[in-house]
Amino acid sequence: MKIRTIKLREAHKNGENGGNSFCSILWDQQGDRIVTASSSDPSIWVHDAQFPSVNPKSIKHHRDGVTALALSPNFTCLASGSIDHSVKLYKFPGGEFVTNITRFTLPIRALAFNKSGTMLAAAGDDEGIKLINTIDGSIARVLKGHKGSITGLAFDPKSEYFASVDSTGTVIHWELQPGTILNTLKGIAPATFSDQSAMNMLSWSPDGDLLAVPGLKNDVVMYDRDTAEKLFSLRGDHVQPICFLSWSPNGRYMATSGSDRQIIIWDVDKKQDIDRQKFSDRISCMAWKPHGNALAVIDSKGKYGVWESPVPSSMKSPTEDIPNVRSNGLLLFDEDEEEASASGSLSDLGEDSLGESELSSRKRLRKNSTLDDSWGEDMNDELDLHPKVESHKKASKSKKDSIDHEKHEIKNSMTYSAPKMQEAFQPGATPVQPGKRRFLCYNMLGSVTSMDHDGYSHIEIDFHDTSSGPRVPAMTDYFGFTMASLNENGSVFANPCKGEKNMSTLMYRPFSSWASNSEWSMRLEEEEVRAVALGTTWVAAATSLNFLRIFSDSGLQRYILSLDGPVVTLVGLKDELAVVTHSSPALPSDGQMLEFRVLNVRSATESLRGRLPLTPGSYLTWFGFSEEGQLGSFDSKGVLRVYTNQYGGSWFPVFSSSKLKKPDENYWVVGLNATKLFCVVCKSPYSFPQATPKPILTLLDLSFPLAASDLGAENLENEFILNNMHLHQIQKRIEENAAAGRDTASIDDEAFTIEAALDRCILRLIASCCNGDKLVRATELVKLLSMEKSVKGAIKLVTALKLPNLAERFSTILEERMSNEAMGSTVLHGNFKFDAPVQADDVFQRPSLPESSTEKAVLPFPPQRSSTPSFPKEEKTEQPPNAGNGIVEPTRALRVGKTVEAKNAGEAKDVKEATNPVKKQPEEIPVSFNRPSNPFAKKSNRQEHSSLFDSIKKMKTDATGKR
C-alpha cells in the first residue's frame, strides 16, 4: 500500500515546555472553513480550507486552553469548553460571543450537540454530565454515574440513547427520556489517567445502529444500540491503543488514529483497512469533510492538515447515501418524574463572574412573538404529531395512557356531536390543574406562572434572557387571574367574572416607571375579559360583549370597538394588534369560520382584514407574530400558516405535522421565525406542557406540504418556495421604508443574501432537472437566476453534462434579454411578460472592466414585479474579439439614463446595432444581472458592481465637462 505524505501547518503553539496537548478540529457545513483548538492555547482559530495561507480568524474568550469543541448540526452555533471551567457559545462562522452557557468546578473535557442542536451535553473532570437546553440556557438534567474524568460524549442520532466514557475506560449507556442508566460497561476502553493529551472517546454510527468504542487490543469494538452487546471489532495494524475515531458521513468508512502515530481508514462492512497514513506525532483529532472525500487531522503539537481522498476513488464515496435519521430533538420528561429531573446551575453572561452560579431561571435568548394554547381539554385528540420513542420500561404507563386516551376520545365524540364554536383562548396559557403550577403566558420573551396556595395564587414572571430582561418581584394574586400577556415593558392580567357583582378585573403592571405608583386596574361589571394583548404603549382586552377595549399604558381608556363576532384570541406586537373572531357559526363538520383583523393602534387604522383559513374539522390552537413581524397561525391538525401579501394577501402553509408521520405526539407552539417553528413536544394524550419542570423547546424546520416530485427534489423545491416568499416580504419592507424615507441599507443586505441563497438553490434544481431529463423545467429555472456567476454556472453545468442544445438555449435566453432591453420592446417568457424599456430598479450591471474589455450590459429580469417604463440611452463601445464557440455574448453595452427620445433615425440605428450577437464560450460571458425583487441591491464585498445611479451621475458629469 502506497504511503503518502500530508503537509501539516502549525495552528497552535504548545507553550514553553513544547509537550503534547489535546487538540480539536472541525469542518464547517460547506467545507470552506476548518476550526481548531488546543488545550495549551486559549484561542480558537478559524482557517480558510481552500486558501490555508490566508491568516486565520481568532476567537479568544477563554482564560485558559480550549479542551473541547462542538458545532451545532445546522453549523450556526459553536460551543467551546476550557480548562477555565466554562462552556461558551458563539455565532458561527462570525465568531461573535453569545453567552457563557454553563460552568463547572473543574476543567471541561467533552462537548456534544444532539442531532437537532437543541441540547448540548458537557462534561469534564467533575463527575456529572450536564444536559443543557441551548434554546433557553437551562440545565435540563445532570447525569451522574462516572467515577473518573469524563472524556467522551455522544448522542444517539435517533435521540433515544446517550453514551459516555471516562478516563478509567468505563462506558455508560443511558436512556435519554428518563435519564437512567441502561448499561455500565466497565474497563472496556483503555485507561488514560496520566496523559491528558490522549482522551478516550466514542461515537455512534450515522444511522444510530452501532456504538464504536476504542478497545483494549488496539482495536475498535462495535456495540449494539439497544442491548450494548459486543457485535464485532476492527483490528488491524495499530500497535498501540486507539486514541480517536471518526465515522464517515455515510457510515461506510471509519478513520482511527492511535498512539502509534498513524491513521487507518476502514471499510466497516468488510471489516478491513483500505488505506493508512503515518505522521511524526500522535493525531489527537480527525473530522471528515461533510461534502467530499477528505479528512482533516490535527496532531498533539497543534499542527493541522487535510488528507485528500482517504477513500480510493474506485470505491464508493464517503458522502454517498448518507442516512436520513429523524430525531426527537429534545428530552421528554414525564410529569411523574418531576422529582427525578435535576436542576443545575447556569453561568451569568459576564466574564467576571466565572466563580458564581445561580438557579436555572434563564430560559430563552430570543424575543418578539407570542404563543397560545389554553383552548381546553376537549382539543387533546386533535393534535397528531411527532412519534415518541417508547421506553422499554414503561409498558404499564403506556397502557394506562392508551386507556385514558380512548376514554377522552369517547368524551369528545359525545361533546362535539353538534357543531360548536371554539371558545376564546389566551396565547400561551395552559388549563388550570389543581395543585400544580400553570402558565398564564409563555412566549418568545418569557413566561408568567401561577401556583394556587391557600385560597390565593403566587405569580412569578421570568425572562428567558435574564441579562436583558428586568428582575420582576413575585406577587400574590387575590383576584384569581387566569390569563396574562407579557412584553418588554410590562405585563397585563385578567380574570373571569366572579364575586357577588359578577365582575371581571383587568390589571396592568409596568416593569419600570418614573412614578412610584404606575400600576393600574379596571373593573368590568357583567362583562368578562376573554383575551388580552400588549403593545409598545397600549393594552387591549376583548370581552364577552364583543367589545375590544384599548387602554394606554398609563391606564387612559382610549378606544372601545365593537367586534363583528365572538373573540377567539388577541395578540400584539409594537403598534399592531391582531384580533381573531368568529365570522359565522361552526360548520356541521365542526369546521370553524374565523376572520382576522390587524389594527395599528398608534394611527387608529386597519392594515389587514380577511378570513383565517383552517384545515377542515380543525380548531385554532396558536396565533401570533413571528420574530420578523409576520402573522402566523397553527391549527389542531398540525398545519402552520403564515400570512403574505402575495396574491392580494394569502396564507401559505409552511409546515404540516402529517408529513412527519408521528401521531403519538402533540405540538404546543411557542413562536416562529423565518425558517424555524418553536414548540414543545407533548406526549399524547397531553396537548400542553407542565410548568415544572420547565418545558424544553424543539426547533422544527419549516417545510411546505409539497407533492411528491418526479425529480425527488422536494427539499430543494421547499427551499426555493421559502426563499421566494421571504424575498417578497423583504422587498415589501424595503418599499415601505423607502416610502417613509427610512434607511434601507440593512434590509437591502438581507435581501442580497437571500438572493444569493436562492440562486444556489435554483442551480441545484437545474442539476436535478438535467439528471432527470426535465430540460424544459431547467430552461424555466435558468430564467429565474439573478447573478452573473449563477448564469455562468448554469451554462458550465449543462456543458459538463454534455447537453450542448440546452447550453445554447441558455445563451439564447441571455441574448434575448439584452436585445429586447436595448430595443425597448416587450419580452415574453412563458406566461409572463417583460414591459420594456424598464426602470433602474429592474436591471443590474456587471462589474466595470478595463477599456479594452466589453463594457457592461443592462439586462431585463424574471418578471416578478412591474416597473415604470423608461427609455434606455445607448453608449457606443469597442467590439470585443470574437471567440466563436457557440455561446452568445453582446458586443455592445447600454447605460440607462433619463427618459429621452431618439432625435434621429441614426440614433435608433445605433441602438439596433448595439445588440448584434457574437458567439463565445460560457466561461467568458461577462453579462451579469440581479434579481428585481431587490431594487436597492448593494455591491458585494468580493465583486464590485457598478451602480446604475453611479452611471447616471457619471454621464451628467461628462456632459457638464464637455460644456
N, C-alpha and C positions, 0 to 999 in steps of 0.2 A: 504494500500500500504506500503510495507516494506521500511523503511528508512535506507539507507546505509551510512557509513561514509567514506569520502575521505580524505586521508592524504595529507596535503599541506606542501610544503617546502618553506623556505624563499629564495627568489630570489633577493629582493631589500629591503634596509632599508629606512624607511620613515623620516629620518632626526632626528633632535633633539626634535621637538615637538611631533613626533610619530603620527601625524594626518593622515588623509586619502589622498591618491594620486590616480590619474588616471593611471592605469597600462594597458599594452597591451600584447597580447600573439598571437603567430603564430606557425603553423606547417610547416615543410619543405615537399617536394614532397613525399618522401618515408615514412614519419612518423618517421624518425630516430632522428630528432632534434626538439627542441622547442625553439623559440626565445621570450624573454621577455624584457619589458622596463617599466620604471616608470617615472612619472613627477617629482619625487623627486631624481632621480638618472641620472647623465649624461652618464652612461654606458649602453650599450645593452649587454645582456647575451644570449649566445647560449648554451643550455643544451642538454645533451645526454638523449633522451627519454627512451631508453632501460636500461641505467645504470645511474639513477639520482644521484648516489653517486659520480660519476666522476666529477671532478672540471669543471665548465662551462668555455667557452671561452668568453673573454671580448672584446667588440668593443667600444672604447672610443674616440670619436672625437668631441662630443658636449661639450659646456662650461656650459650648464645647463641641467635640466631634460628633458628627452625624452617623448614627449606627443603623438606621433603617429608613427606607423609602417605600412609598406606595403611591400608585397613581390610580385614580378612580376609573372605572370601566368606560366612562364617557370622555376620559382624558381632559377634564376641565378642572380637576382638583388634585393637588399634590400634597401628600402628607409626609412629614419627616419626624423621626424620633431621635433623641440625642442622649449623650452621657449626662447632659444637664437636667435630666428627668422630665423634660417637657415633650409634648407632641403638638406640632404646629401644622396649620393648614394654609395653603397658598393657592391663588388662582394660577391656572396653567393654560397656556405657556408663558403668560406675562410675568409670573413670579411674585405678584403683589401679595403681601402678607394679609391673611384674613383673620385668624384667631389662634390663641392657644387653646386647643380643643380639650386637653386634659394634661395632668401631670402625675408623676409617680414619686415615690420616695427614694427610688434607686434608678440607675440608668435603664433606658429603653433598649430592647434588643430586636423586636419584631413588630411589624405592622402588616395589616391585610384588610383590603376592602372586600365586601361581599359583591355578588355579581351585578346588583343594581346600583351599588355605590351609596346606599342609604345607611350602611353600617360599616364602622371602622373598628377592627379589633387591634388592641395594643397590649403589649406585654414586655417584660424585661426581667430584671433581677428580683423584682417583687414577685410574690407567689401568685397573685391574682391576674386574670386576663380581663381587661375592661372591654365591653362591647358598647361602642359609643354611637349614638344616633347623629349622623352628620347633618341632618336637616335642622335640628334644634340644639345640638350640642349636649344633650342629656346623656347620662350613662344608663343604658337600658338594663345591664346586668354585669355582675362581676363573677367570673367563673374561677373557682378555686379547686385545686387538686394536685398541682405540681409541687414537688419538694425542692427543685433546683431552679436555676435561672432558665426562663422560658425563651427559647431561641428561634422557634419556628411556629407560624400560624397559617392556617389555610381554611377558607370557607368552601364547603361543597358547592359546586356550580348550581345545584338544584335547591340550595338553601334549606336542606333538611338536616345536614350534619356539619360539624366543625371539628377540626383536628389541630392538635398542638403537640409540640415536642420540646423537651428541656435538655439541659446540659448533661444530665445523667443518662440520656438515651431512652427515656420513658416517653411513650406516645399515649395520649389520651384522646379517645373518640367520643365526642359529645353529641347529644341530640339538641338541636337549637331551640326547638319550640318550648320545652320545659326547662332547658338549661341543665340537663342532668348528664351524668357520665354513663355512656353505654359500655365502653371497654377501656381497660387500662392495660397497655402492653409495656411491661417493664423491661428495660435494658435491651431493647431490640435494635437501637441505633448506637453508634459509637459515642463514648463519653468524651466531652470536650471541656472538662473543668479548668484546665490550666491555660488553654490557648483561646483568648478572646478574638483572635483573627480568623478562627475557623469555628463556625457555629452550626449546630445541627439544624436541618430544615426538612420540610416535607411538602408534598404538592399533590393536589387532586388532578386526575386526568381531565381534559377539557369537557368530556361527556359526563364526568362525575362518577364513573363506574369503578375507578381504581384509585387507591391512595398509595403514592410512591414514597418510600422511606429509605434512606441510606442504611445498608445492612452491616453486620459485624464481620462479613467475609469480603470486604472491599467490593460489595455488590449493591444493587438496588432491589429492594423487596416490594412486591405489589400485594396490597391487601384489598379484600372485598369491601365495598362501600357500606353494606348493611351488617355483615357479621364480623368484620375485621379479621377474617381468616386469611392466612397466607395463601396466595394463589400461585405465584411463580416469582423468579428473580432474574435479573440481568447481571450476568457475571462474565467478565472478560479479562482484559489486560491491565486493569488497575491493580497496582501492587501495594497501595496504601489506601486508607479509608476515603470514601467519597465525602466531599465537604459541600457540594452544591449540585442540584439537578434542576432541569428545566424542560417542560413538555413543549413540543412544537404546537403551533396554533390548532392544528387538526388532530393532535394526539397520536399521530402515527409514529413520530420520532421522539427521542429524548436525548438531551445533552447532559453529560455528567462530567464534573471536574473533581479531581482528587488531590490529596496531599502529595501525590507523586508528580504533580505539576504537568498533568496532561488532561486534555478534554477528549472524550469519546462520544461519538454520535451513534445512537442505537436505533435499529428498526424494532419497535416494541412487539409487533405482531410476530415477527420471525425470531425474536429474542437473540439477535446477533448484532455485533457492531459493524458499521458500514464506513466509518472514517474516524480519524483521530488527529490531534494536533498537540505538539509538545511546546512548553513555554519555559522561560527561565525562572519564573516564580509561580507560586500556587495561585490558581484562579479563584477569587473569592465569590464572584457572582457572574451570572450569564442571563441574557434575555434574547429570545427570538424576535425577529422583526415581525410586526403584525401583518404586513403585506409584502412578502418577498422571502427569498431564500438567503437569509443572513442571520448571523448570531453575534450579538455584542457581548464582549467579555471585558472584565477588569480584574487585575491581579492584586495581591496583597500589598504591593508597593504603591498602588494608586495609578497605575498605567492602564489605559484602556485601548481597545481597538475593535475592528469588525471583521469577523470571519465570513467572507463572501462564499456562497454556495457550499455550505457544510454538507448538504444533501446532494449527492451526484445528480446531474441533470437527467440521467437516464431513469431516475426513479421519480415517483410521484412527489409533487411539490409539497412542502410542509404547510402551505396555506390553502391547499385544495381540499374541498369537502369539510370545511370547519363545522363541527356540530353546533346546532342551534338549540341550546338548552335554556328553557324558561325557568326563572326563579321567582320565589315569592317577593324577594326584595326587602324583607323585614323579618323581625322576630314576632311571633304571635304568642302572647301570654294569656292564659286562661284567667278569668276573674277569680276562679277558685284558688289560684296560685299567687294572689297578690302579696301574701306574706313571704313568698319564696323569692320574689324578684328583688334584686339588690339595687340599692341606690348609692351610687358612687359620688365622687367629688369632681368638680369642674374647675378649670382654671379661669382666672379673670383674663380680660383682654390685655391688660397692661403687662409690659415686660418686667416691671419692678415688683411683681407680686408672685414670683415663682415659688415661694415657700408657703403660700396661703392656699386655702381651699374653702369652698362654700357648697351648700346643698345644691343639688341639680335642679334649680328652678328656671334656668335659662332653657328656652325651647326652640326658638326659631331665629334665623338671621335674615329672613325676608320680610317684606312689607306689602301693604296695599292689597286689599281684596277681602271679601267676607265669605262665609260659608253658611250652609243651612243643614238642618236635618231634624227638627223636632216634629216631624209630621205624624208621629204616633206609632203605636204598636201594630195597628192594622195595616202597616205597609211592609212588614217584615218579609212577606213572601214575594215581594216584587223585585228585589234586587238579586239577580243571578250573575255572579261574577267569578273571580279568581279561584281556582280549586285549592283547597288547603292540602298540606301534606299530613296524612294521618300518622299519629304516633303509634308505635307498637303496643303501648301500654295503656291505652285509653278506650278500649272497646266498650266498657260499661258506660262511660260517659257519652260516647258517640251514640250508643243505642238509646240512652235517655234523651239526648238531643233530638234524635230522629223521631221518637215518640212525641216529644213536645212540639216538634215542627208539624207533625201530622195533625195534632190537636189544634195547633194555631191555624193551619190551612182550613180545617173544618169550620173553625170560628169565623174566619174571614169570609168563607163562602156563604155563611149564613148572614153575616153583617152586610155584605155587598150584593145581596140578591136583587136589590133595586138600585138604580143609578143614584149615586151620592156625590155631592160636590165636595171637593177637597177642603179640609179645614185650613185655616191660616196657620202658618208656622214661622218661627223666628230663625233666621240663618244662624247656624252654629249652636243651637240649644238642643239638649238631649232631654228625654222624658224624665219625669220625677220617678225616682226609685227609693222607696222608704229605707232609711238608714244608710244610704250611700251618697257619696258626693256626685254632683252632676254639673254639666256645663250649662251656664246661661248663655255663653257666647264662646266660640272658638273660631278664630280667623287667622289670616296670614300674619297678623301683628302680635297677637297674644290670646289670652283666654280669661274668662271670668267664671269662677267656680263657686258653687253654693253647697253648704252642708247643713242639714237640719240638726238642731240641737236644743232640746228642752223648750219646744214651742216657738223658737225663732231660728233664724238661719245665720250662718257665718259665711261671708262673701270675701273672696280673695281675687285680686287682679294680678296676673303675671304676664310679663312681656317675654317673647321668645328671645329677643336680643336685649339682655339686661344692661348692656353698655350704652345703649341709646334711649331706651325707654325709661320713664321716671319710676321711682320707687313709690308705689301706692300702698298706703297702710290698709290693712284689712278692716272691714266694717261689719257691724251687727245689723242684720236685716229684720226689722219688726213688721214689715209690710208683706212679706211673702212673695218677693219678686220671682217671676218665672221666665223672664226674658231680659236680654241685655244686648247692647251694641257697644263696640269699642273702636276707638281710633286714636291717633297720636295726641289729641287734645283733651279727651275726656271719655266718660262712659255714661250711658243712659240706661235706666232700669224701668220696668213696668210690671204690674201685676194684674190679674183678672179682678173682676168685681167681687167685693167681699164686704162684710160688715152689715150693720142694720140699714145703712143708707145705700147699700149696693154700689160702692164707689171703687173706681179704679185709679191707681196712683202712677204718675209719671215723674221720675226724678232724674236730674242731670248733675253729675259731679265732674267739674273740670279738674285736670291734673295740676294746673298752675294758674295763678291769677294774681294781679297786683292788690286785689281787695281780699280782706280776711274771710268774708262770708259770700262766696260766689256760687255755692251750691243752691239749687232751687228745685221745687217740686210743684206739680199741678194735680188737682183732684178732678175727676170726671164722674159726675153722678149719672146713674142709669146708662152709662156708656162705657164699654170695655175696650181697653187697648189690645189690639190683636198682633201688631208688629211695630217695631221701632227701627230707626236708622239714624246715622250720624254723618255730618259733612264737616267741611272746614269751619264754618261759622253758624251752623244750624242744627236743629234737632227735629226729627219728624216722627209722627205716630199715626198709624191708621187704626180706626176704631170700628166697633160693631155697628155703628150707624152709617158706615161707608163714608166717614169723614176722614180727610187727610189733614192733620193739624201740623203746621210748620211753625217752630219757635226759633228765635235767635239763641245763640249760646249763652246769652245773659238772662234768658227767660222771657223775653218780649214775645208776645203772640203776634206773629206776622201774617200768616195766611190760614184760612180754613177752606179747603176744596172738597167738593162732593165728587166721590168716585163713581164710575159707571157701574160698578158691581162690587160684591164682597171681596175684600182684600185677601190675597194669598200670601204675599210676602213683600218686604221692603228691603232695599239695600242702598247704601250711599257711598259716594267717593268724591271728595273735594266739593265742587259745586253741584254735582249731578246726583239726582235722586231717582232711582228706578222703582217703579211700582208695578206689581203683577196683580191683576184682578180677574174674577170670573166674567166672561163676556156673555155666557148663557148657561143654562142648566147642563149637567153632565149628559153625555150620550148614553143610550141603552147599553153600549158595550163598556160602560164606566170610563169612557174617554172624557177628559176634562177639556173644556173650552175656555182657554185663557187668553188674555191680551196683556201687553206691557206698554208702559209709558216711561220715557226718560225726561225728567224736568230739570231745568237749570234754575236753581233756587236764587242765585245771585241776580240773574237777569229776568226772572219770573217768566221764562219761556219754556216751550215744549220742543225738545230737539228730536225726539223719536217717538213713534207710536206704531203699533201693529199687533198682529196675532202672535202668540207664543206657541210654536209647534211642539207637540209631544208625540212619542211613539204610541200607536193605538193601544188603548187599555192601560195606559200608564198614568202616573202622577208626577208632579214636580217635586223633586227632593232637594235640589240646591239651585240657587240663583245668585249671581254676583258679578263683580267686575274682576277681570284678570289684572295681573300686575301692570300690564300696558294700558289698562282702562277699557278693555273690550268686554262687552256683555257676554255672559255665558250661562247656560242652563244645563241641568242634569236631571234626567227622569228616572223613574223606578225600573225601567227596562235596561238601564245602564248605558244610555246614549247621551253623550256630551255634545252640545251645540254651542257655537259662538256666532255672534252677530257681526255681519259685514255689510258695508254699504254697496257691495256689488249687486247687480241685477235689481237695482232700486231698493235695496235693503233686504237681505236674506239671512237665514240661519243655516250655517254649514255644520253638518255632523262630523266632528273631528275625532270622535272616539266612540267605540261600541264595545261593551264588555262581552258581547256574544262572540266576538272574534277571538277572545282569549280562551273561551271554552272551559271556564272554571265556575261551574254552577254552585259550588258549596261555599262561596264567599260573597260577601256584600261590600260595596264601596260606600264609605261615608266621606263625601267630597269636602275638602277644605278650601281649595282655590286652584288657580291655574296660571300659567304664563304662556308665552308664545309657543313653547314646544312640549311642556310637561303638564300633567294633571297631578295635583297634590291630593292625596286621600289617605284615609285609614282603612285598612282591610279588616273586616269583621267576619268572624266565622259564623256561618249560618246556624241557627236562625236569627242571630243578633244582627241588627241593622245599624247600631250606633256603638261607639266605644265607651268604655268606663273611664271616669276621670282619674281613677287610681288603679293601677299605675298609669303614668302619663302615656297617652297613645303615641304610637310610632308611625310616622308618616311614610308613605310609599310614593315614589315618583314613577308615573307611567307615561310612556311616550304617546303623544297624540298621533292618531292613525285613522285616516278616513276608512269607512267600511267599503272598500273597493271590491269590485267584482274580480273574480279570478281571471287574470290576464292571460292571453295566449302567448305572451312573452315570458311569463313567470317573473315579472319585474314589478310586483306590487309595491315593494318598498321604495323603489325609485319613483314610481308614479305618485306615491303618497308624498314623498319629499318634494316632488315637482309641484303638486297642488298646494301644499302648505306654504312653500316659498312664494308662490304666486299670490296667495292670499295675504301673506304678511307684507309683500311688496306693495300691494294695492292699499293696504291700511297705512303704510308708511308714507306713500305718495299723498294720501288724503291729509295726513298730518302736516306734510311739507306745504301743501297748498293752503291749509288753514293758517299755518304760522306765517307764510309769506303774505297772505292777505291781511293778516293782523300786524304786519311789519316786524315780526319777531325773527331772531336769528335762526337759520335752518341748518347751520353747519353740522351739528352733532347728528341730527336726523339724516342729513344727506350722507354722512359717513356710514350710518347704519344701513341705509338703502343700498349704497355701493357694495357693502359686504354681502348683503342678501343677493344682489345681482350676480356677484361672482360665484356664490354657492349655487345659485340657480343654473348658471352656465355649466358648472361642473356636473350637476345632476343631468342636464339635457345631454351633455356629451356621453354620459354613461347610458342614457336611454337610447341614444343613436347607436351606440355599440351593440346594445341588446337587440335593437331592430335589425341591424345588419346581420347579426348572428342568427336571428330568427327569420331572415328573409322577408322582413317587412320594410321594403325600401320606400314605399310611399309615405309611411309613417315617419321614417327617418328624414325624408325631404321636408315634411311638415315641421319637424323638430328643429332643423337647421335654420329655418326662418325665424325661430324664436331666440336664437343666440344673439348676444349683445356686444361681445368684446372681440377685438381683432384676433387675439390669440385663441379664442374659442373657435372662431371660424376656421383659422388655420389648422387648429387641432382636429376639427371635423373632417377637413379635406385630407389631412395626413392619415387620419384613421381609416377612411374608406379607401384611400390609396393603398395602405398597408394590407387591408383586407381584400385587395385585388378586385375592387369594384370601380373600374375606370368610368363607366357610364354615370354612376352616382356622383363621383368626384366632379365630372363635367357638369352635371346638373347643379351641384352646389355652387360651382363657379359661375354658372349662368344666372342663378338667383342673385348672386352678389353683383354681377354685371348689370342686371335689370334694375336693381335698386339704385345704383349710381346713375344709370342712364336716365331713368324716369325722374330722378331728383333734378338732374341738370336740365331736362326738358320741361320741367314744371307740369308734368302730366299726372294722370291718375293711375296708380299701380294696384292691380288686383292680385291678391294671394288667397286662393281658396275662396272662402265665403266672406273674406274681409277686404276692405278697400283702404288704400292709402290716398288721401287727398293731397296732392302736391300742387304748387310748392308748399313746403312745410316750414314751420317756425323753428326758432333756435332750440326750443325745448325738445324737439323730436330728432335731433341729429347729434352725432358725436364724431369728433375729428381725431384722426390718429396723430401720433407724436410728430413734431416738426422734424424734417430731415434736412441734410445738407442741400445746398443749392443744386448740386449735381443730381440729386435724387428727385424722384417724383414728389410733388407737393401733395398735401393731404386732400382726401376726397370726402365729401359730405354725403352721407347715406340716409335714406329713409329706414324706418324700423318697423318691427312687427306691430300691427295696428291695435294697440291696447287702449289708446285714447285719441280723440280728435284734437286738432290744434287750429289756431287761427292762421289762415294762409298768409304767406309772404313770398316774394319772388326772389329767387337766388340770383346773385350777380357774379359773373364769372371773372376769373383772373387767369390769364394765359401763362403756361409754364412750358419748360422744355420737355420734349417727349423722351422717356427713358428707353434704354436699349431693349430690343425685343428678344425674349428667351425662346418663344415659340414651342412650348412644351404642352400645349393643350389646356392650360388654365388661364382664365380670362382676367386681365388686370386693366384698369383705366390708364389712359395715357395723359389725361388732363385732370386737374383738380379744381374745385369750385370753392369759393368762400362766400358764405351767406352774409349779405349786408342788409341795409334797409330796403324796403319795397321800392323798386324802381321800374320804370317801363323801358323796354328796348327802344332806343331812339331811331334806329335804322335797321334795315334788313341785314347789314353786315354784322351787327352785334348778335342778332339772332343766329346767324350762320356760325359765328364763333362759338356760341353756346352749344350748337349741334355738333360741331367738330370736336368739342371737348370731351365727348362721350364715346369716341371711336375706340373699340376694344383692341387690345394687344394680348396675345397668349403668353402665359408664364407658368412656372412651377408653383404649386401651392405653398411651398416654403417661402416664397418671395412675395406673397401677396401683402402689400403694405396697407391695405384698407382696414380701418377699424371703425366700429360703431358701438354705441352704447344703448342700453335698454331705455325706452322712452318713459317708463314709469318713474324714473328718477330724473326730473328735468334739471336738477341742480347738481349733476354729478361732479365729484371732485377729482383732482388728479391723484393717481396712485403714487405711493412713495417710491416704487421701483421704476415706474414708467411714466414719463412726463407727457401728459396730453395737453395740447394747446386748446385753450378755451375759445368758444365761438365768440364770446364777447370781447376777448383779447384781440381776435381777428378784426372785429368791427372797429375797435379803438385804434388798432394799427393802421387800418385803412384811412380812418379820419386823420390820423397824424400825418400819414404820407400825403394826403390831399392838401393839408394845410401847408406842409413843407414845399409842395410844388408851387403853391400860390406865392 
